[in-house]
Each structure stands twice: as structure tokens, then as C-alpha cells.
């Protein structure tokens, strides 16, 4: 596959082609985007209790240090999926796993 785009292609198209051609880079990009959206939408307080968050094979894994916050987020899994559907295009989240 030739990933060299035409000279007059929009930068968004060029970057999308590059990410689609390089799966390792796309994985890192997606996880960075997931973390960025989490911090922006959940705020500093919830982000401070978040140990890790990553996306793998249609599942969003969230590790929370507070048990009460973990329970609260467990009741909001559909809201979390909807949030990412609005904010991030091209990433399909089927399930949220909170640990």
C-alpha cells in the first residue's frame, strides 16, 4: 500500500491515511485521545482518582482508585459510551470495564 498522498490532499486525510497504515501508531494515538477526552470531560477531580484508562478491541478499561467513585461510574457506563461517541469519531466502544 502506498501511503504517499497527493500533494493537494487535506492534512486531515493525510493523517488519517497514515494512522490507518500504521497500526502501532494508531493504537497510541487512540489511547492518547481517550485520555485527553476523559480529562476534559470528567474534570480534574475524577481524573485525579483515575489510575489508568485505555482502549483495546472495542472495550474501554478504566482503573479508579476510589471505591465509591468506581461504583458511581459503574452506574454511568452508557453515559460514558455516549460521551465518547459524541467526542471521538472512528472509535467504537462496545463495553466499559471499570476496575
Secondary structure, DSSP 8 states (H G I E B T S, - for coil): ------TTS-HHHHHHHHHHH-HHHHHHHHHHHHHHHHHHHHHHHHHHHEEEEEEETTEEEEEES-HHHHHHHHTTHHHHHHHHHHH-TT----EEEE-
